[in-house]
Amino acid sequence: MSGALRTPLCDLLGCEAPVVQTAMGWVAGSSLVAATCNAGGFGFLAGVTIPADRIEAEILHVKELTGDKPFGLNFHMFQPNAQQLLDLAVKHKLRAVSYGRGPDAKVIGRLRDAGIVCMPTVGALKHAQKAIELGANVITIQGGEGGGHTGGVSTTVLLPQVVDAVQVPVVAAGGFYDGRGLLAALAYGAQGIAMGTRFLMTRDSGVPEVTLARYIAATDASKIAVSYLVDGMPQRMIPNEYLAMLQKASPLKRLRIAIRLARQWKAQTGMTSAHALKVLWQGMRDDAGGLAQTVMAANAPMLLQRSMVEGHPDEGVMSADRPARLLRGGDCRYRGPSHRPPACVGYHHLEEIRSVSEQFHTHTHDNGVAEVILDRPPVNALNAAGWRALAAEIAQLGDRPEVRVVVIRGEGRGFCAGVDIKELAADPGLIVAVNEGNYATFKAVHLNKVPVIAAVHGFVLGGGIGICGAADIVIAAEDASFGLPEVDRGAMGGAAHLQRMFGVQKTRYLFFTGEMISAAEALRLGAIERVVPRDALRDAALAIAAKIAAKSPAMIRIAKEALTGIEDGDLEAKYRWEQGFTLQAYLSPDSAETRSAFVDKRDAKF
């Protein structure tokens, strides 16, 4: 796995990619967890639904299948064997545990003392804050798009709320199913994503074919809706005959069903009557209106068993993320070489992530200097996914305490030619995604916690100007030339960053005419720090970076924040203003003509 998308979460969990497989009841057994870990992700065993007399064997089986790779265990404190799971997690030195709101500070303290990462799943900001107060050191947020028990706040609202409010790594869940979602989550500030339905639809999940067929047939996302009928709590599920029956059933009939399923669950788990009464009392004490929910608590696991184990999807429930309709069988099932482990989801989507990250790569030196090298031949014009990935990479580098300075440079003929015009010509609808990626990248550079040095050569165009205009220091090779030919490409944007380098008059002249300006002239105008021979560019940039890195990292970070704060105006707001005109420009026929002319290598006709 390329380091380009490696986040601190990977180091914490001991995995290659910031992708977590959730502990789906009856689904997340040793086979799926092992396949996930072998594919580079991090898997959780579903301790809630694995029988007490088999759970240790499942833990040992994962260790055997993976060669002792790190993995996690999920549990709930209301389980009769909750203490057994806690003891096993400590005994076998599992890397992490996941849970709801059950454990108290004492339990979490014991796990933390054993070196176990505690990462609860929450659906609200206040729950995240409470979990951290109790000792959690990673938070998984699940937005309303998530499958199974879910909250009412959408992922895109909840995620930035929690990221901005806490100081621990945040994992995003709810609506994610591919590499694009991972990149979006990283751009929001998360350090990884957690997926359930995506992993459920693999051969390693063991879910019966008849049940998987129902998932594939769920083509209308609007019908993968939330219902309270199963256990009194909001659950997102694929509609089926059983749910339709519950909707028509009287309250008395639903109560009788709940009692019957509760008895089955009690017998299956070995729960004593005393423990059942304790759980009932605890539920009533935590929520005076929660009696019905407590009585119906066994509905979900028993009905999931009917679908996920016994192969009767019409008689159980099928939890699903809202985008389940996008997970077609042909896309999910493993098709790779026989030498690969069978976690098709891991390889299918980690390969997608690799292809995105290959547009650049990162190298961190022992002195705390990190190099981000743009490397997308022939001209380092990144596509939409590449810009999103670059933003996430630059942002996370600044969050890493061992990184003191970031240097961005390019391979090949030039530093950066901006966006991939050919991609936009083929699919103009990508303009929104490109805008988002550009904005996030320039913001990640400008507001980074450490100094960012741009070391440029050859052509510096479009997005390349955005990076330079957002950077703290620009070093240029003698052959470098700067320009913003947006008018000639049918777009807007970048002038805010160009104006941060040059004065208003020069910025407007360059923008209106599309002309280039040499490195020597840029140096004369004070737009860049220095000019060096082409073959000395990298060494010059690293020498400056090393000089800064040798100073107090705390003082440098304070200085970066202070210097950013005294600048005139809001660079990000100015760029957002410009981007609005990019969308306006794209609606005009002239914009389409300029893009077509560029791709066809001809003069535009107006």
Buried (B, 14 or more C-beta within 10 A) or exposed (E): BBBBBBBBBBEBBBBBBBBBBBBBBBBBBBBBBBBBBBBBBBBBBBBBBBEBEEBBEBBEBBBEBBEEBBBBBBBBBBBBBBEBBBEBBBEBEBBBBBBBBBBEEEBBBBBBEBEBBBBBBBBBBEBBBBBBEBBBBBBBBBBBBBBBBBBEBBBBEBBBBBBEBBEBBBBBBBBBBBBBBBBBBBBBBBBBBBBBBBBBBBBBBBBBEEBBEBBBEBEEBEEBBBBEBBBBBBBBBBBBEBBEBBEEBEEEEBBEBBEEBBEBBBEBBEBEEEBBEEBBEBBBEEEEEBEBBBBBBBBBBBBBBBBBBEBBBBBBBBBBBBBBBBBEEEBBBBEEEEEBBBBBBBBBBBEBBBEBBBBBBBEBBEEBBBBBBBBBEEBBBBBBBBBBBBBBBBBBBBBBEEBBBBBBBBBBBBBBBBBBBEBBBEEBEBBBBBBBBBBBBBBBBBBBBBBBBBBBBBBBBBBBBBBBBBBBBBBBBBBBBBBBBBBBBBBBBBBBBBBBBBEEEBBBEBBEEBEBBBBBBBBEEEBBBEBBEEEEBBEBBBEBBBEBBEEEBEEBBEBBEEEEEEEEEEBBEBBBBBBEBBEEBBEEEEBBBBBBBBEEEEEBEE
